[in-house]
Each structure stands twice: as structure tokens, then as C-alpha cells.
Amino acid sequence: MTMRPKKVPDSAAYFTGNSRLYDLMVGLEKLQESNFSKPRVLTGVTSRQWLSLEKLEKKLDMTLKKQQYAKILEQVSQLTRIELTDDNRSEVMNVVDFFKSEKYTSGYKLNERRKRLAQEAADSQSIEGSSVSVAADGSQATADAIDASQADKNSPETSENSKTSRNPLAGYKDDLGRFYALGRRKSSSSRAYLVPVKSILSADETSSNQESDSQKATKKHPQFLINGVPLSQYFHLQTDAESVLFPLLVSGSITEYNVWLRARGGGHTGQAEASALAIARAVCVANPDLKPFLEKAGCLASDSRRVERKKTGQPKARKKYTWVKR
């Protein structure tokens, strides 16, 4: 009787019931171990750049649980922190790109960069051709307008404005010229809009024409509204109103800006502290030189404390019932 040779499984995880998943996890772990001695970088990949659970299941042709999906992304995100060299660059980038969305892969970015460079080269050639034709016709004004438009496109201010991030927590200047920032405290949030106050000459100063402009004093009448209501009427406690005005008093800009606040959620104390944080951030956007003074006064520190929840079997978060033996 001849004995048939037993077929040895290709993978050690053959009998686990989900060998492909375990082989994938083992492969990612081995790749990390092979690059264990490599230094790590601080930059990582945001969660929106990864494939979603449904797309990854379709790509791997297997069903995944949420815990398995999170574990895979955790392993791959560790690979993004490995410093790339000539030895590991292609291997690590191929593995990371497999789990990324298409528009965030290195190949897609390289193609987009090539298209952008080709478009810029074509635009520059068209502008040069148009300027030559304009000069031949003798219309110098049109050529100057084209050169001015090209200079504005390449100016540092235009490039700086295009690169500025519109992060409400850091604050920014919107399209209407308002300095906008967002502040949060407990369950409250507040959005601050600051507009510089225009100087107004008094009636006596306008009537006297003999005084010089340097001797004329200007008067400023700033407006301060929160949810469309004046500050003194919105907050019943004076301490809340003072906490809102504190960043403006510290920076010495109490009369420099019209302030509009939009507060939502929580109580008066939470809205007051959220508004103070939003105003401080907006002032830093308007005048970055005031940031050290606001930081020293603690106006830019975000307080992340929250009310602790009540526990089951207890009257409050920490309080306990009196122990009774029987």
C-alpha cells in the first residue's frame, strides 16, 4: 500500500479560518521589524487619507471587522513614521500606497505635479507669445497689463495667501476682511469676528480748520455684540463680562476693533470663557506682535476640563452613599 504524501499548507495560519488576514498582519509586523533600527519621524498620515472599510474590503476581497480594520491601519500608520532610505523606500512606499486612497498615493501626486508643471510651462509660453505679438502691434499698454497680471500671480503675497490655512482654531482673515477665530470651553463654543474701528472726528475738531492733522484727536466708538445683544445685557454677572473683555484689555486694543460674537451651547460661564479664547486668537491674527503678551496672561490657553459624569450606584460623580451594614 502506497502512502500519499501529505500536502503541507503554504501558510502557518492555514488552520485559523482567516489565513489571509493573519498573513497580512504578519507581513506588516515583519516589515516593521526589518526597519526597527531606522530612525522615526514625527510626521504621519491623517485618517482621511486611508481607504475606508468598505473600499479596503473590496480591494482585499475579504470581510473585515472594525477592530481588524483599525488594527491594520495602526500597523500601516507605524510604517509611515519610518525614515525612508534608498534601501527601504520602494518597499515601504508600495505597502503604504496600497492602503491609501487613490488621490493620496505617491504615484497620483507625482502625476499631478507633472501635469501642473506642464500647465505652468504652457501658460508661460502663451504669455510670452502674446506679449511678443502685442509689442509687434505697438499696443504697449496691453503688454504692460499682461506683465502686471503675471507679476501679481508670482508675487509673494499671492502665494502666501494661497498657502494660508483656514483653521478656525488658529484663526484667519476671511474674504470680507474680518479677523475670525473659534473658541471652545466645556460644551460651549464661540465664534469671534473682529473688524478694525474707523476713527471719527468730533464736531469741535471738524469746525476748527486751523489745527494741524497731527494735533487733531480722534474718537473711536467700537461695538461689542454677542448673539446680537450688547455685552452688558447678555451676561448677568460682571465677572463673565470682564472675562470676555480681558484679552482686549491685556493687549490694549479695547477700542481698536468692533467685536461680534456668536456663542452656542452650555451656560453663561462656558460661553464667556469660550468667547474670551476666540477673541484672543482673533487678536493674534490681527496683530501677531501681541501674541507673547496674550500667552503670558494665559489668554491663549485652552481649558480642556469637563464635568465628570455621574456613576451608576452613586449620587454624584465622586460622592458615595453611606455604607450600611444591614
C-alpha positions as semicolon CSV with decimal commas, in nm:
position;residue;x (nm);y (nm);z (nm)
1;M;0,000;0,000;0,000
2;T;0,148;0,328;-0,112
3;M;0,131;0,626;0,123
4;R;0,023;0,952;-0,028
5;P;0,237;1,247;0,076
6;K;0,054;1,497;0,290
7;K;0,014;1,843;0,147
8;V;0,181;2,095;0,374
9;P;-0,006;2,430;0,388
10;D;0,178;2,729;0,247
11;S;0,090;2,944;0,548
12;A;0,118;2,871;0,918
13;A;-0,219;3,044;0,962
14;Y;-0,394;2,792;0,735
15;F;-0,599;2,644;1,019
16;T;-0,705;2,974;1,174
17;G;-1,003;3,019;0,944
18;N;-0,882;3,358;0,818
19;S;-0,532;3,289;0,695
20;R;-0,514;3,582;0,454
21;L;-0,579;3,835;0,729
22;Y;-0,318;3,684;0,961
23;D;-0,064;3,660;0,679
24;L;-0,124;4,030;0,611
25;M;-0,070;4,122;0,976
26;V;0,244;3,905;0,999
27;G;0,382;4,066;0,683
28;L;0,332;4,417;0,823
29;E;0,496;4,317;1,151
30;K;0,796;4,167;0,970
31;L;0,834;4,484;0,764
32;Q;0,840;4,687;1,086
33;E;1,094;4,454;1,244
34;S;1,322;4,476;0,941
35;N;1,320;4,857;0,976
36;F;1,337;4,859;1,356
37;S;1,682;5,019;1,365
38;K;1,576;5,300;1,129
39;P;1,503;5,639;1,293
40;R;1,145;5,759;1,321
41;V;0,996;6,088;1,200
42;L;0,719;6,285;1,368
43;T;0,504;6,336;1,060
44;G;0,228;6,086;0,995
45;V;-0,077;6,037;0,776
46;T;-0,422;6,173;0,858
47;S;-0,712;5,933;0,886
48;R;-0,890;6,072;0,579
49;Q;-0,605;5,955;0,353
50;W;-0,666;5,586;0,422
51;L;-0,911;5,367;0,237
52;S;-1,248;5,327;0,404
53;L;-1,358;4,995;0,549
54;E;-1,582;4,914;0,251
55;K;-1,316;5,002;-0,008
56;L;-1,048;4,803;0,175
57;E;-1,278;4,500;0,196
58;K;-1,340;4,522;-0,178
59;K;-0,968;4,561;-0,250
60;L;-0,866;4,268;-0,028
61;D;-1,174;4,063;-0,128
62;M;-1,249;3,973;0,234
63;T;-1,479;4,089;0,513
64;L;-1,323;4,282;0,799
65;K;-1,449;4,380;1,140
66;K;-1,399;4,732;1,267
67;Q;-1,138;4,614;1,518
68;Q;-0,946;4,430;1,245
69;Y;-0,964;4,735;1,018
70;A;-0,835;4,961;1,298
71;K;-0,553;4,719;1,376
72;I;-0,441;4,707;1,012
73;L;-0,438;5,088;0,985
74;E;-0,245;5,110;1,311
75;Q;0,024;4,882;1,171
76;V;0,040;5,072;0,841
77;S;0,049;5,412;1,015
78;Q;0,358;5,296;1,203
79;L;0,524;5,235;0,866
80;T;0,466;5,598;0,763
81;R;0,687;5,712;1,052
82;I;0,989;5,516;0,930
83;E;1,259;5,735;0,779
84;L;1,290;5,637;0,414
85;T;1,629;5,548;0,264
86;D;1,741;5,403;-0,067
87;D;1,718;5,052;0,081
88;N;1,359;5,059;0,209
89;R;1,195;5,339;0,011
90;S;1,027;5,134;-0,262
91;E;0,909;4,855;-0,030
92;V;0,762;5,081;0,238
93;M;0,601;5,323;-0,007
94;N;0,438;5,040;-0,206
95;V;0,286;4,892;0,109
96;V;0,163;5,229;0,238
97;D;0,020;5,331;-0,101
98;F;-0,177;5,004;-0,114
99;F;-0,386;5,119;0,185
100;K;-0,416;5,486;0,082
101;S;-0,690;5,648;-0,121
102;E;-0,600;5,697;-0,485
103;K;-0,559;6,074;-0,470
104;Y;-0,317;6,049;-0,175
105;T;-0,079;5,790;-0,322
106;S;0,272;5,891;-0,423
107;G;0,211;5,795;-0,788
108;Y;-0,101;6,009;-0,811
109;K;0,078;6,307;-0,654
110;L;0,370;6,264;-0,895
111;N;0,135;6,265;-1,195
112;E;-0,047;6,572;-1,064
113;R;0,283;6,751;-1,017
114;R;0,387;6,669;-1,373
115;K;0,054;6,797;-1,506
116;R;0,087;7,119;-1,303
117;L;0,441;7,182;-1,427
118;A;0,334;7,117;-1,787
119;Q;0,039;7,355;-1,746
120;E;0,263;7,626;-1,599
121;A;0,509;7,584;-1,886
122;A;0,227;7,611;-2,139
123;D;0,087;7,922;-1,968
124;S;0,428;8,089;-1,963
125;Q;0,477;8,017;-2,332
126;S;0,134;8,157;-2,418
127;I;0,202;8,473;-2,216
128;E;0,540;8,521;-2,385
129;G;0,380;8,473;-2,729
130;S;0,103;8,720;-2,652
131;S;0,350;8,981;-2,528
132;V;0,557;8,946;-2,846
133;S;0,251;8,986;-3,068
134;V;0,135;9,284;-2,868
135;A;0,474;9,450;-2,899
136;A;0,469;9,392;-3,274
137;D;0,132;9,565;-3,298
138;G;0,254;9,857;-3,092
139;S;-0,001;9,834;-2,809
140;Q;0,233;9,869;-2,513
141;A;-0,048;9,914;-2,262
142;T;-0,181;9,564;-2,318
143;A;0,167;9,418;-2,278
144;D;0,212;9,605;-1,951
145;A;-0,122;9,467;-1,829
146;I;-0,014;9,111;-1,909
147;D;0,319;9,161;-1,730
148;A;0,137;9,308;-1,429
149;S;-0,100;9,012;-1,412
150;Q;0,193;8,771;-1,430
151;A;0,375;8,966;-1,155
152;D;0,066;8,954;-0,934
153;K;0,040;8,580;-0,987
154;N;0,405;8,528;-0,886
155;S;0,406;8,786;-0,606
156;P;0,487;8,656;-0,253
157;E;0,165;8,800;-0,114
158;T;-0,048;8,596;-0,355
159;S;0,147;8,280;-0,285
160;E;0,129;8,345;0,089
161;N;-0,248;8,394;0,080
162;S;-0,295;8,075;-0,119
163;K;-0,091;7,878;0,134
164;T;-0,260;8,016;0,446
165;S;-0,469;7,753;0,619
166;R;-0,823;7,837;0,720
167;N;-0,809;7,669;1,058
168;P;-1,073;7,829;1,284
169;L;-0,884;7,724;1,597
170;A;-0,578;7,919;1,481
171;G;-0,786;8,198;1,325
172;Y;-0,761;8,365;0,988
173;K;-0,869;8,671;0,789
174;D;-1,175;8,593;0,578
175;D;-1,272;8,726;0,235
176;L;-1,461;9,020;0,389
177;G;-1,157;9,145;0,581
178;R;-1,278;9,021;0,920
179;F;-1,045;8,853;1,167
180;Y;-1,218;8,526;1,258
181;A;-1,139;8,266;1,527
182;L;-1,316;7,991;1,719
183;G;-1,301;7,918;2,092
184;R;-1,439;7,631;2,300
185;R;-1,492;7,573;2,671
186;K;-1,678;7,275;2,821
187;S;-1,986;7,229;2,600
188;S;-1,985;7,590;2,472
189;S;-1,840;7,725;2,150
190;S;-1,800;8,084;2,038
191;R;-1,703;8,241;1,707
192;A;-1,545;8,586;1,711
193;Y;-1,538;8,836;1,425
194;L;-1,313;9,142;1,469
195;V;-1,325;9,445;1,240
196;P;-1,094;9,747;1,291
197;V;-1,274;10,059;1,412
198;K;-1,269;10,364;1,187
199;S;-1,167;10,687;1,355
200;I;-1,435;10,958;1,385
201;L;-1,355;11,329;1,430
202;S;-1,564;11,519;1,683
203;A;-1,774;11,824;1,586
204;D;-1,539;12,070;1,756
205;E;-1,242;11,930;1,569
206;T;-1,412;11,948;1,231
207;S;-1,513;12,313;1,287
208;S;-1,161;12,426;1,373
209;N;-0,970;12,415;1,046
210;Q;-0,663;12,595;1,178
211;E;-0,530;12,294;1,373
212;S;-0,294;12,055;1,205
213;D;-0,384;11,692;1,141
214;S;-0,132;11,573;1,398
215;Q;-0,296;11,779;1,671
216;K;-0,647;11,656;1,595
217;A;-0,759;11,388;1,833
218;T;-0,975;11,107;1,703
219;K;-1,257;10,931;1,879
220;K;-1,337;10,565;1,833
221;H;-1,672;10,409;1,919
222;P;-1,637;10,031;1,899
223;Q;-1,936;9,799;1,903
224;F;-1,943;9,481;2,109
225;L;-2,231;9,242;2,042
226;I;-2,280;8,880;2,142
227;N;-2,563;8,697;1,966
228;G;-2,694;9,039;1,858
229;V;-2,719;9,168;2,218
230;P;-2,482;9,416;2,389
231;L;-2,232;9,257;2,623
232;S;-2,364;9,427;2,936
233;Q;-2,715;9,295;2,870
234;Y;-2,619;8,942;2,770
235;F;-2,422;8,843;3,081
236;H;-2,589;8,893;3,419
237;L;-2,266;8,851;3,616
238;Q;-1,999;9,117;3,589
239;T;-1,723;8,855;3,617
240;D;-1,840;8,691;3,292
241;A;-1,834;9,022;3,105
242;E;-1,490;9,103;3,246
243;S;-1,351;8,765;3,138
244;V;-1,470;8,830;2,782
245;L;-1,301;9,173;2,773
246;F;-0,981;9,054;2,942
247;P;-0,786;8,969;2,619
248;L;-0,866;9,310;2,474
249;L;-0,757;9,483;2,796
250;V;-0,430;9,288;2,812
251;S;-0,347;9,364;2,450
252;G;-0,453;9,729;2,482
253;S;-0,691;9,701;2,187
254;I;-1,023;9,757;2,364
255;T;-1,102;10,050;2,132
256;E;-0,940;9,911;1,818
257;Y;-1,196;9,657;1,699
258;N;-1,566;9,607;1,655
259;V;-1,642;9,265;1,802
260;W;-1,926;9,035;1,704
261;L;-1,962;8,706;1,889
262;R;-2,181;8,408;1,816
263;A;-2,198;8,179;2,119
264;R;-2,372;7,842;2,125
265;G;-2,428;7,573;2,388
266;G;-2,352;7,549;2,758
267;G;-2,410;7,815;3,020
268;H;-2,301;8,173;3,065
269;T;-1,964;8,087;3,221
270;G;-1,874;7,845;2,944
271;Q;-1,982;8,090;2,674
272;A;-1,785;8,371;2,839
273;E;-1,461;8,173;2,855
274;A;-1,510;8,039;2,503
275;S;-1,565;8,394;2,377
276;A;-1,251;8,516;2,555
277;L;-1,044;8,244;2,388
278;A;-1,192;8,323;2,046
279;I;-1,120;8,696;2,088
280;A;-0,761;8,629;2,196
281;R;-0,699;8,411;1,890
282;A;-0,856;8,669;1,658
283;V;-0,639;8,947;1,808
284;C;-0,329;8,736;1,738
285;V;-0,435;8,709;1,374
286;A;-0,493;9,084;1,352
287;N;-0,167;9,175;1,527
288;P;0,082;8,885;1,571
289;D;0,311;9,108;1,779
290;L;0,061;9,085;2,068
291;K;0,081;8,707;2,091
292;P;0,360;8,697;2,360
293;F;0,159;8,928;2,589
294;L;-0,158;8,719;2,548
295;E;0,033;8,395;2,607
296;K;0,193;8,535;2,922
297;A;-0,151;8,639;3,051
298;G;-0,290;8,291;2,981
299;C;-0,546;8,409;2,727
300;L;-0,444;8,156;2,462
301;A;-0,451;7,852;2,692
302;S;-0,741;7,619;2,607
303;D;-0,901;7,468;2,917
304;S;-0,998;7,109;2,831
305;R;-1,161;7,024;3,165
306;R;-1,513;6,884;3,156
307;V;-1,772;6,797;3,417
308;E;-1,722;6,438;3,524
309;R;-2,022;6,215;3,460
310;K;-2,238;6,061;3,731
311;K;-2,169;5,696;3,811
312;T;-2,424;5,421;3,849
313;G;-2,496;5,342;4,214
314;Q;-2,360;5,679;4,330
315;P;-2,546;6,004;4,393
316;K;-2,282;6,209;4,204
317;A;-1,957;6,167;4,015
318;R;-1,742;6,103;4,323
319;K;-1,985;6,109;4,614
320;K;-2,082;5,774;4,767
321;Y;-2,382;5,664;4,964
322;T;-2,336;5,598;5,334
323;W;-2,233;5,237;5,390
324;V;-2,488;5,040;5,588
325;K;-2,403;4,702;5,729
326;R;-2,760;4,560;5,715
